[in-house]
Amino acid sequence: MTAFKQHWTLESAMEILQHPTVDSEIWASAVEWLLIYGPPEVRELLQQASGQATRENFPELQPQGYGPDGSPCYDIADLARSLGISEEEARAQLAQKEQKHGVQHGFSDDDTTTLQ
């Protein structure tokens, strides 16, 4: 089990989300935990909100396929361009998240279902 997984509980993460004056970094960490380890109904709500925020703030960013769990997958170069960072930095951040979470976030073309 990763240290990040042990850092939160469902109750503590949900309490942070509802707190009116919580620090934005703590709030983001709680959301991150819920997206990965939260119950399915909470993950679904957060994924919907994330998808809407992505469409509104990065309209040029389009999923190139879908992962094994049905989540949208984006080209790493497109993500980097949208975020204004290098592709290498995007890959490094993805690797850090995978190590932190103990979960695969990046997928190859063989792991995704493409859009028709």
C-alpha positions in Angstrom: 0.0 0.0 0.0 1.4 3.4 -0.9 1.9 6.2 1.6 -0.6 8.3 -0.4 -3.3 5.7 -0.1 -2.8 5.6 3.7 -2.8 9.4 3.9 -6.5 9.8 3.6 -9.7 8.0 4.5 -13.0 8.4 2.8 -14.3 10.4 5.7 -11.3 12.7 5.9 -11.3 13.3 2.1 -15.0 14.1 2.0 -14.7 16.4 5.0 -12.0 18.4 3.2 -14.1 18.7 0.1 -16.9 20.2 2.1 -14.7 22.6 4.1 -15.4 26.2 3.1 -11.9 27.6 3.7 -9.5 24.7 3.0 -6.1 25.2 1.3 -6.3 24.5 -2.4 -3.4 22.0 -2.4 -5.0 20.0 0.4 -8.4 20.1 -1.4 -6.7 18.9 -4.6 -5.0 16.1 -2.8 -8.3 14.9 -1.3 -9.9 15.0 -4.7 -6.9 13.0 -6.2 -7.3 10.4 -3.5 -11.0 10.1 -4.1 -10.6 9.8 -7.8 -8.3 6.8 -7.3 -9.4 5.1 -4.0 -12.9 6.5 -3.4 -16.1 4.5 -3.8 -17.4 4.1 -7.4 -20.2 6.6 -7.1 -17.9 9.3 -5.8 -15.3 8.5 -8.5 -18.0 8.7 -11.2 -19.2 12.2 -10.0 -15.6 13.5 -9.8 -14.8 12.1 -13.3 -17.8 13.8 -14.7 -16.8 17.1 -13.2 -13.2 16.6 -14.4 -14.4 15.9 -17.9 -16.6 19.0 -18.0 -13.7 21.2 -16.6 -11.4 19.7 -19.2 -13.9 20.4 -22.1 -14.4 24.0 -20.8 -10.8 24.9 -20.1 -9.0 22.9 -22.8 -11.5 22.7 -25.7 -8.7 21.7 -28.1 -7.9 18.6 -26.0 -9.7 15.6 -27.3 -9.5 12.0 -26.0 -7.7 9.7 -28.4 -9.3 6.6 -26.9 -10.5 5.1 -23.7 -8.7 3.1 -21.0 -9.7 -0.3 -19.7 -11.9 1.3 -17.1 -13.6 3.5 -19.7 -11.8 6.7 -18.7 -10.7 9.0 -21.6 -7.1 8.8 -22.7 -5.2 11.7 -24.2 -2.1 11.9 -26.2 0.8 12.9 -24.0 2.1 15.4 -26.5 -1.4 17.1 -26.7 -1.6 17.2 -22.9 1.9 18.8 -22.7 1.0 21.4 -25.3 -2.3 22.3 -23.6 -0.5 22.7 -20.2 2.4 24.7 -21.7 5.1 22.2 -20.7 7.4 19.9 -22.6 6.5 16.4 -23.4 9.3 15.2 -21.2 8.0 17.1 -18.2 4.5 15.6 -18.8 6.0 12.1 -18.9 7.9 12.8 -15.7 4.8 14.1 -14.0 2.8 11.0 -15.1 5.6 8.7 -13.8 5.6 10.6 -10.5 1.8 10.1 -10.2 2.1 6.4 -11.0 4.7 5.9 -8.4 2.9 8.0 -5.8 -0.4 6.2 -6.4 0.8 2.7 -7.2 -1.6 2.8 -10.1 -1.0 2.9 -13.9 -2.2 6.2 -15.4 -0.4 6.0 -18.8 -1.5 3.5 -21.4 -0.1 2.4 -24.7 -2.3 2.2 -27.8 -2.6 -1.6 -27.2 -4.3 -0.9 -23.8 -6.9 1.5 -25.1 -10.0 1.4 -27.2 -9.9 4.0 -30.0 -12.7 6.2 -31.1 -14.5 5.2 -34.2 
